[in-house]
Amino acid sequence: MQWTEQRINLLKDLWGQGKSASQIARILGEGLTRNAVIGKVHRLGLASRPTVSSSPQSIPKIPEKKPVVVEKNTVKKKVKPSSTLSVSVAPPIVQRTCMWPIGDPKQSDFQFCGQVVEVGKPYCSEHCNIAYHRRMDSNT
């Protein structure tokens, strides 16, 4: 597409009317793009137009602050601990003792084995035999 004198004059006229670059490209046709129109307008030194927003800017509304109601004579009541509260303390767990669980964790008599562990294992030798099984060779 060539920019002839006639097409340049039409471009200036349409630009002056406030047409967008896309609209001018469609009117001039011949595969002309919006960017080609913008480039030519820039090279001709035509006045740029302010961008038009699709909707007017609205000022955000600040919600009104509601007054805070404070009740008078609010006294905090002291809570007395129950005298029938029983606390059982489990024996200390040491890394050198067997951690095999014995009993139901939901019951009060739940405990851990507590025997001396095998080196590098969390259980004693008896519980290691239960916990760890050697793989059977599939060829035998």
Beta strands, then each sheet from edge to edge (+ up, - down):
strand 1: 101-102
strand 2: 111-112
sheet 1: 1+ 2-
end
